[in-house]
Amino acid sequence: MTALTLEALVRILRESAGEDEGVDLGGDIADTAFTDLGYDSLALLETLGRVQRDYGVTLDDDLLATAQTPRQFLDAVNEVIAAGV
């Protein structure tokens, strides 16, 4: 399975939960908190479900409590993908 990229995550965020008008998701957002990007826990739960379906992985809901930035989210998801879980 291919690793989840920042570009793919941004696409999924936009498709799943929309985009805050005041936030430029095209910039360097890897270390920006999801809350600063305008995404709440419900939006991230939708994103988590979409990643699970699209990438065929099982992700723990606790990931949302620990991954506060896109980089942390990507690292956690890609670890699961690499493990083949």
N, C-alpha and C positions, 0 to 999 in steps of 0.2 A: 504494500500500500504506500502511496505517495505521502510525504509529510505535508502537514497543513502549513501553508505559508501565510505571511501577514496579509498579502493581497487577497488570498482566498478567505481569510477570516473577515476582512473588511467587507468583501462582497456578501458573505453570509450575514454579517451584522446589518448591512443595509437592507437585504432582502427579508430578514426575519423580524427586525425591530425598527427599521427606518433609520433616519439620520437627523440629529439635532441640527437645525439651520445654522447655529453659531459655531459649529465644529467642522474643521476641515479634516476629514478622514484620509485625505490624500497626502497629508504631511507625515512627519516622523512622529507617529503615535505609539510606538512600541512600548514606551515606558510611561505613558500617560494613564492615569487611573481611569477605569471604565466609567466611574461616576463623573469625572471631569469631561468625558466624552459624551455624556448624556444617557448612559445606559444603566438602568436599574437592574435589580435581581431578576425581575420577570423577563426583561429583554435578554438577559444573559442565559436564563433557563431555556428560552426559545432557541437561542444560539447553540447551546449545549446539545439540545435535542437534534438540531439540524446537522451538527458536526457528527453526532453519533450515526445518524441515518446515512449521510453522504460518505462517511469514511469507514463505516462498518465496524466501529469500535464501541466498547462499553465504557462509559466514563462515570465516575462517582460524582454525585451531586455536591459532595464536599469540595470539589474542584472550584466551585463558585465562591466558596468562602476563602480559599487560599490564593486563587489567581486574581489579583486586583488590577493587573495590567494586561494588555494584549501579549506582551512578551512572556509573562508568567503563564498565561493561558496556553500559548503555543508550545512552550516548553513541556507543560504537563500533558497536553494532547499528543505531542510528537513522541514523548516517552512511551505512552500507551501504544501508539502506532508501531514504534520500533520493536516493542515487546511482542507484538502480534496478538494482543488481547482483544 
